[in-house]
Amino acid sequence: MSMLLRLLCCLLPLWLSACGRIDPPEADGRLVVAIREAPAFFQSEGDSVSGFEHDLVTAFAHSLGLKAHFIKAADPYELNDLAVAGRVHLAASMPIGNSHLQYSIPIRTVGQWIVGHSDVLGPETLDDLAGQTVEVPAGSPLADSLRGLNEKSRPTVVEVPGVNEMDLLERVTAHKAELAAVHDIHFDVGVNFYPEASPLLQLPGKLELGWAFGGKDAERLREKADAFIAAARADGTLARLQDRYFGHIKRINSAGIARFIDDAKTRLPQWRRHFHAAQDLTGIDWRLIAALAYQESKWDPLATSYTNVRGMMMLTEDTADYLRVRNRLDAGESIRAGARYLAELVEQVPVTAGYPDRLWLALSAYNLGMGHFRGARAMAAKFKRDPDVWYEMKQVLPQLARPEVYARLKSGPARGGEAVIMVENIRSYYDVLCRFEAPHASAYPASIRPR
């Protein structure tokens, strides 16, 4: 082979790699981002996209005067390859450590867990892993952690292609896999969908996750990202996003979630058409109305409290009269009326509150009444809290039960802590329904929804 041909063979891969490198984001006004789809970070349904990383990256792009454009990576291998090849400006939720990439300051730290089915006796110590088979997503750093255990503790590691941690939790609960390794953030979210999954054993060490940069603008973008993340941590943006996506996920225990999933299979089908009709009437996602109804009555149309609050949506007599409800125990009438009432409350929350905060605030007013809700907003200013942000109002509402607080309010005392619990429960129920129930295919698509 001639010297020239040898040289061409050596340079060809470098030329091909360079051809695939992306132009600076300012070239077309887009920050191109590689990301993996998982409920903890990024998820899509129709035209709706949401998630902790989605929102944080979008805010970063906006701070640069750019639009975020997301490319979904099939697995951690592809996520890493896209970053190393410089075919994206940024790869999100990357374990920090690849010497070929530059990383932002850490955004979160995650633990690593072995999980199994709750009705199967699993390993209690690292040594118990020897001889066991543990599934991990293909390309996940979890595989390296398991293979890095000493020989007497090392299990057989199976890297499953095309799955994420949520898929592995489903495999464990369906008895298709005995053990799986997942990061704690994915388990905390996933146990609300698969309550039979049980954390058995924590692996040593933690992983820091950040944004990875590998293109020709890597250093410049990394410096801007560091400044943005530091500012977001200082001004509360990170805390608010953390609360938006994870603040409610541990509110209901596994037994409660399992009971809800069972009720969704057995009770919900007979009422589904009424919830669909309520969405057509109000524009509120039917799954949110159903979550509210479950919190109120456990989908029991005959439910009655000691204060004579009655029906599927637990309407008071005054509210029922206002909404012109003839029979609170008629499931369809109650559901439609409750949805109409919630829609009215959403309209009464100031437009300065964005979604989903406006919806969570309206739900708290559904529980408290608008008078107490307005009183809480007034107190928020005195406590130097933002009344338009649910994360802030969660701290204010319980104060309505304190004499030194309600004495200053025309509305008097209120059980604001109960309103917080109600809203957080509804958020959890809604997440589960979104996992297992399809959107309502209607001429009136949901215009009021958390995502």
C-alpha positions in Angstrom: 0.0 0.0 0.0 1.4 3.4 -0.9 2.3 6.0 1.7 -0.5 8.3 0.3 -3.1 5.6 0.5 -2.1 4.8 4.1 -2.4 8.5 5.0 -5.8 8.6 3.4 -7.0 5.6 5.4 -5.8 7.2 8.6 -7.4 10.6 7.9 -10.7 9.4 6.5 -12.4 8.7 9.8 -11.4 12.1 11.1 -12.7 13.8 8.0 -16.0 11.9 8.3 -16.3 12.8 11.9 -15.6 16.5 11.1 -18.3 16.4 8.4 -20.8 15.4 11.0 -20.0 18.2 13.4 -22.7 20.7 14.0 -22.5 24.5 13.3 -22.5 26.9 16.2 -26.0 27.4 17.6 -26.1 31.0 16.5 -26.0 29.9 12.9 -29.6 29.0 12.8 -30.8 30.1 16.2 -31.1 26.5 17.6 -29.5 24.8 20.5 -29.5 21.1 19.4 -29.8 18.8 22.4 -29.5 15.1 22.7 -31.7 13.6 25.4 -33.1 10.2 26.5 -36.8 9.8 27.0 -37.7 9.0 30.6 -40.5 10.3 32.9 -37.9 11.7 35.3 -36.3 14.0 32.6 -38.1 14.1 29.3 -41.4 12.8 28.0 -43.7 13.5 25.1 -47.4 12.9 24.4 -48.7 14.1 21.1 -47.5 17.7 20.7 -46.9 18.1 24.4 -43.3 17.8 25.7 -42.3 18.2 29.3 -39.8 17.1 31.9 -37.2 18.4 34.3 -34.3 18.4 31.8 -36.6 19.6 29.0 -37.6 22.7 31.0 -34.1 23.4 32.3 -32.5 23.1 28.9 -35.2 25.2 27.3 -34.6 27.9 29.8 -30.9 27.8 29.1 -31.5 28.1 25.4 -33.8 31.0 26.0 -31.1 32.7 28.1 -28.9 32.5 25.0 -31.6 33.9 22.7 -32.0 30.4 21.1 -34.6 27.8 20.7 -34.0 24.3 22.0 -34.2 21.5 19.5 -34.3 18.0 21.0 -32.9 14.8 19.5 -34.0 11.7 21.3 -31.2 9.2 21.8 -32.1 5.5 21.8 -29.8 4.6 24.7 -26.8 5.9 26.7 -24.4 4.7 24.0 -26.1 6.9 21.4 -26.3 9.8 23.8 -22.6 9.6 24.4 -21.7 9.1 20.7 -23.8 12.2 19.7 -21.9 14.3 22.2 -18.4 12.9 21.4 -18.9 13.3 17.7 -20.0 16.9 18.1 -23.3 16.3 16.3 -25.2 18.1 19.1 -24.4 21.2 21.1 -25.3 19.5 24.4 -26.2 16.1 25.8 -28.4 16.2 28.8 -28.4 14.1 31.9 -24.9 12.7 31.3 -22.9 11.0 34.0 -19.8 13.1 34.5 -16.5 11.4 33.7 -15.8 10.9 29.9 -12.4 12.5 29.3 -13.4 13.2 25.7 -16.2 15.6 26.8 -16.5 18.8 28.7 -19.1 18.9 31.5 -21.2 21.5 33.2 -21.1 21.7 37.0 -23.3 18.9 38.4 -27.1 19.4 38.2 -28.0 16.4 40.5 -26.4 13.5 42.2 -28.1 10.0 42.0 -27.7 6.8 43.9 -27.7 3.3 42.4 -30.1 0.6 43.5 -30.8 -3.0 43.0 -34.6 -3.5 42.7 -36.8 -6.6 42.7 -40.4 -7.7 43.1 -41.8 -7.0 46.6 -43.1 -10.6 46.9 -39.7 -12.2 46.1 -36.9 -12.5 48.6 -33.9 -10.6 47.2 -30.3 -9.9 48.1 -29.6 -8.1 51.4 -25.8 -7.6 51.0 -23.5 -7.1 48.1 -22.1 -10.6 48.5 -25.7 -11.9 47.9 -25.4 -10.6 44.3 -22.9 -13.3 43.4 -24.6 -15.7 41.0 -27.5 -13.4 40.4 -28.5 -11.9 37.1 -29.1 -8.1 37.0 -30.6 -6.2 34.1 -29.5 -2.7 33.2 -30.2 -0.4 30.2 -27.7 -1.0 27.5 -24.8 1.5 27.8 -25.8 2.6 31.3 -23.0 3.4 33.8 -24.9 1.1 36.1 -23.3 -1.8 34.2 -19.8 -0.4 35.0 -20.8 -0.1 38.7 -21.9 -3.7 38.9 -18.9 -5.0 37.0 -16.6 -3.0 39.3 -17.7 -4.9 42.4 -15.2 -7.3 43.8 -15.3 -10.8 42.4 -17.2 -12.4 45.3 -20.0 -9.9 44.9 -20.1 -9.6 41.1 -23.4 -10.6 39.4 -24.0 -11.5 35.8 -24.9 -8.2 34.1 -27.3 -8.2 31.2 -27.4 -4.9 29.2 -30.9 -4.8 27.7 -31.0 -2.8 24.4 -33.8 -0.3 23.7 -35.1 0.1 27.3 -34.9 2.7 30.0 -35.1 2.3 33.8 -38.9 2.6 33.7 -39.1 -0.4 31.3 -36.9 -2.4 33.7 -39.2 -1.7 36.6 -42.1 -2.9 34.5 -40.2 -6.1 33.7 -39.5 -6.7 37.4 -43.1 -6.2 38.4 -44.2 -8.6 35.6 -41.7 -11.2 36.8 -39.9 -11.0 33.4 -36.7 -10.0 35.3 -35.6 -11.0 38.8 -33.4 -8.0 39.5 -32.6 -4.7 37.8 -30.3 -1.8 38.6 -31.7 1.7 38.4 -30.9 5.2 39.6 -32.8 6.4 42.6 -34.5 9.3 40.7 -36.0 6.9 38.2 -37.1 4.5 41.0 -38.8 7.3 42.9 -40.8 8.3 39.9 -41.4 4.7 38.6 -42.7 3.2 41.9 -45.8 5.4 41.4 -46.5 3.3 38.2 -45.1 0.0 39.4 -45.7 -0.2 43.2 -44.7 -3.8 43.4 -41.1 -2.8 42.6 -39.0 -2.8 45.8 -35.6 -1.3 46.5 -33.4 -4.1 47.9 -29.8 -2.9 48.0 -28.0 0.3 47.4 -24.8 0.0 45.4 -21.7 1.8 46.6 -20.9 5.2 45.1 -23.1 7.9 43.5 -23.1 9.5 40.1 -23.1 13.2 39.3 -25.2 14.1 36.3 -24.6 17.2 34.2 -24.6 18.5 30.6 -21.9 17.2 28.3 -20.4 19.3 25.5 -18.2 17.8 22.7 -18.5 20.1 19.7 -16.1 22.8 18.6 -18.0 25.3 20.8 -17.8 23.0 23.8 -15.7 25.2 26.1 -17.7 28.4 25.3 -21.1 26.7 25.8 -19.9 24.9 28.9 -18.9 28.2 30.5 -22.3 29.7 29.7 -24.0 26.6 31.1 -22.0 26.8 34.3 -23.1 30.4 34.8 -26.7 29.6 34.0 -26.9 26.6 36.3 -25.3 28.5 39.2 -27.8 31.3 38.7 -30.7 28.9 38.5 -29.6 27.3 41.7 -29.3 30.7 43.4 -32.6 32.2 42.3 -34.7 29.2 43.0 -35.3 28.0 39.4 -33.8 24.6 40.1 -35.8 24.2 43.3 -39.1 25.1 41.6 -38.4 22.7 38.7 -37.5 20.0 41.2 -40.8 20.6 43.0 -42.8 20.7 39.7 -41.6 17.2 38.6 -40.6 15.5 41.8 -42.2 17.4 44.7 -45.3 15.1 44.9 -43.9 11.7 44.0 -43.4 10.4 47.6 -46.7 11.7 48.9 -48.7 8.4 48.5 -47.2 5.1 49.7 -46.9 2.0 47.5 -50.0 0.4 49.0 -52.0 3.5 48.1 -50.7 3.6 44.6 -51.4 -0.1 44.1 -54.9 0.4 45.3 -55.4 3.3 42.9 -54.1 1.3 39.9 -56.4 -1.5 40.8 -59.4 0.9 41.1 -58.4 2.4 37.7 -58.8 -1.0 36.2 -62.0 -1.9 37.9 -63.9 1.3 38.7 -62.8 3.8 36.2 -64.1 2.2 32.9 -67.8 2.7 33.9 -67.2 6.4 34.4 -64.7 7.2 31.6 -67.3 8.5 29.2 -68.5 11.0 31.8 -64.9 12.3 32.3 -64.5 12.5 28.5 -67.7 14.6 28.4 -66.4 16.9 31.1 -63.2 17.5 29.0 -65.4 18.3 26.0 -67.3 20.8 28.2 -64.4 22.5 29.9 -61.1 21.8 28.0 -59.6 20.2 31.1 -57.7 17.0 30.5 -60.1 14.2 31.5 -57.4 12.4 33.4 -57.0 15.4 35.7 -60.7 15.5 36.3 -60.6 11.8 37.1 -57.7 12.3 39.4 -59.6 15.0 41.3 -62.7 12.8 41.5 -60.6 9.9 42.9 -59.1 12.2 45.5 -62.6 13.4 46.5 -64.7 10.2 46.5 -62.6 7.3 45.3 -64.9 7.3 42.3 -67.9 6.5 44.5 -71.0 8.4 43.2 -72.8 7.9 46.5 -70.0 9.2 48.7 -71.2 11.5 51.5 -69.2 13.2 54.2 -70.4 14.1 57.8 -70.7 17.7 56.6 -73.1 16.6 53.8 -70.6 17.1 51.0 -71.8 14.5 48.5 -71.3 12.8 45.2 -68.4 11.9 42.8 -66.9 15.3 43.0 -68.0 15.9 46.7 -69.9 19.1 46.0 -71.2 21.2 48.9 -74.9 22.2 48.9 -73.9 25.8 48.1 -71.6 24.9 45.3 -74.2 22.5 43.8 -76.9 25.3 44.0 -74.5 27.7 42.3 -73.8 25.2 39.5 -77.5 24.3 39.3 -76.9 20.7 40.0 -80.2 18.9 40.5 -78.8 15.6 41.9 -75.4 15.5 43.4 -75.5 11.7 43.5 -75.9 11.5 39.7 -72.3 10.7 38.6 -72.4 12.4 35.2 -74.0 15.5 36.5 -71.5 15.7 39.4 -68.5 15.2 37.2 -69.6 17.8 34.7 -70.4 20.3 37.5 -67.1 19.7 39.3 -65.1 20.2 36.1 -67.1 23.4 35.3 -66.3 24.7 38.8 -62.6 23.9 38.5 -62.5 25.7 35.1 -64.1 28.8 36.7 -61.5 28.7 39.5 -58.7 28.5 37.0 -60.1 31.6 35.4 -60.1 33.3 38.8 -56.5 32.6 39.5 -54.5 35.6 38.1 -53.0 35.2 34.7 -49.6 36.1 36.2 -49.5 32.5 37.4 -48.3 30.3 34.6 -49.1 26.6 34.0 -49.0 24.2 35.7 -48.9 26.4 38.8 -52.2 28.1 37.8 -53.9 24.7 37.8 -52.5 23.5 41.1 -53.5 26.8 42.7 -57.0 26.4 41.3 -57.2 22.9 42.8 -56.3 24.3 46.2 -59.1 26.8 45.9 -61.4 23.9 45.0 -60.6 22.5 48.4 -60.4 25.7 50.4 -62.9 28.0 48.7 -61.9 31.2 46.8 -62.2 33.4 49.9 -59.6 31.4 51.9 -57.4 31.1 48.8 -57.4 34.9 48.3 -56.5 35.3 52.0 -53.6 32.9 51.5 -52.4 35.0 48.5 -52.5 38.1 50.7 -50.4 36.4 53.4 -47.9 35.2 50.8 -46.8 38.8 50.2 -46.3 39.3 53.9 -44.2 36.1 54.1 -42.2 37.3 51.1 -43.5 34.3 49.0 -44.6 34.4 45.4 -48.4 33.9 45.3 -48.2 32.8 41.7 -45.9 29.8 42.3 -47.3 26.6 43.8 -43.9 25.7 45.2 -44.1 28.9 47.3 -47.8 28.6 48.2 -47.2 25.1 49.6 -45.3 26.8 52.4 -48.0 29.5 52.9 -51.3 27.5 52.9 -50.6 25.5 56.1 -50.2 28.8 58.0 -53.9 29.5 57.6 -54.5 27.2 60.6 -52.4 29.3 62.9 -54.3 31.8 65.1 -51.7 34.6 64.7 -52.2 34.3 60.9 -55.9 33.8 60.4 -56.7 36.5 63.0 -55.5 39.0 60.3 -57.7 37.5 57.6 -61.4 38.3 56.9 -61.8 34.7 55.7 -60.8 33.3 59.1 -59.1 29.9 59.8 -58.7 27.2 57.2 -57.1 23.8 56.9 -54.6 24.8 54.3 -52.4 21.8 55.0 -55.2 19.6 53.8 -55.4 21.5 50.6 -51.7 21.0 50.0 -52.0 17.2 50.5 -55.0 17.1 48.2 -53.2 18.8 45.4 -50.1 16.7 45.8 -52.2 13.5 45.8 -54.0 14.6 42.6 -50.7 15.3 40.9 -49.6 11.7 41.7 -52.9 10.2 40.5 -52.7 12.3 37.3 -49.2 11.0 36.6 -50.3 7.4 36.9 -53.3 8.0 34.7 -51.1 9.6 32.0 -48.9 6.5 32.1 -51.8 4.0 31.6 -54.7 6.0 30.1 -54.7 7.5 26.6 -55.7 11.1 25.9 -59.3 11.6 24.9 -59.6 11.6 21.1 -62.0 14.4 20.7 -62.9 17.4 18.6 -62.2 19.3 21.8 -58.6 18.5 22.7 -57.6 19.3 26.3 -56.5 23.0 26.5 -56.1 23.0 30.3 -53.5 20.4 31.3 -50.4 20.3 33.5 -48.0 19.3 30.7 
